[in-house]
Amino acid sequence: MGQAVQTMPRRLLGGELKRLRRAAGKSLDDSARVIDKDRSRLIKVEDGRSTLKADDLESLLSFYEVAERDRKKVLAMGVEARQRQSKRAYVDLLPGALSRIADLESAASSIAYYDRAVIPGLLQLPEYTEAQMVSGDGIWWEASYRERSNRTAFRLERQKLLAEKEFDFYFTEDALNIAVGGRDVMRRQVDHLLAASDRPNVSLRLLDATDPRNPCQQGALVLLEFDLGTPRVGLLPVAYGPSTYLDEPADTEAIARCFQRLSALAYSEEESRSRLEAALEAM
């Protein structure tokens, strides 16, 4: 099968295969030889620009020594990747969806985040994240310290991206009034936000939570931009369920317009910093 349209299922399958190959310590050349393809073809597959037949995918998974549980997940992704995609939005219902979000974040050149009444995940202290996980323990997953720890560690691992690319963070000011983890945690969390705002590649801007002009009143929103002409991706993250991806130009242009409006409504970086400092003093 030749080059294909870069749909979301193909992007996510490609990212999964790249991660599995690297985890197995295999090279592109060796992996391509296993399925009797050249290196450039496998690069296209990992970039989501081409697909693989089922038997080729099976061969790669065997070469990477993928466990049976994960093999079933990737094979199901392969079925989706080979199908014609007629819908504009793609909802990732397969296990491991959070890992695939992280893959897209790693591939992006710049990312815009918006959240309401909560500190964005990439800016959270471990204690803040842990407190969030405690509130959902035994409700959204089986009560387990190990599960909470794994979820917290995964979110914190993603924060390494802060040193690698451009970020625009927007969140409503009421997030500073909710004592997630207690007052001491919130003091250190706000101090952490001030330190993050000093990074030259990070823009951090607060919004008035009561502003009726906010076009994104209902929840989080992410826009990922990529290099080399790769189409951007919009993400509608959901805290307790599968997230929705949008990559059609009509949809990503609307999300871009939303971020433009948020930028127009948000306090400046300087004013946002002043408000963070005032909140810290009041705690």
Secondary structure, 3 states (H helix, E strand, C coil): CCECCCCHHHHHHHHHHHHHHHHHCCCHHHHHHHCCCCHHHHHHHHCCCECCCHHHHHHHHHHCCCCHHHHHHHHHHHHHHHCCCCCCEEECCCCCHHHHHHHHHHHCCEEEEEECCCCCHHHCCHHHHHHHHHHHECCCECCCHHHHHHHHHHHHHHHHHHHCCEEEEEEEHHHHHCCCCCHHHHHHHHHHHHHHHCCCCEEEEEECCCCCCCCCCCCCEEEEECCCCCCCEEEECCCCCCCEEECCHHHHHHHHHHHHHHHHHCCCHHHHHHHHHHHHHHC
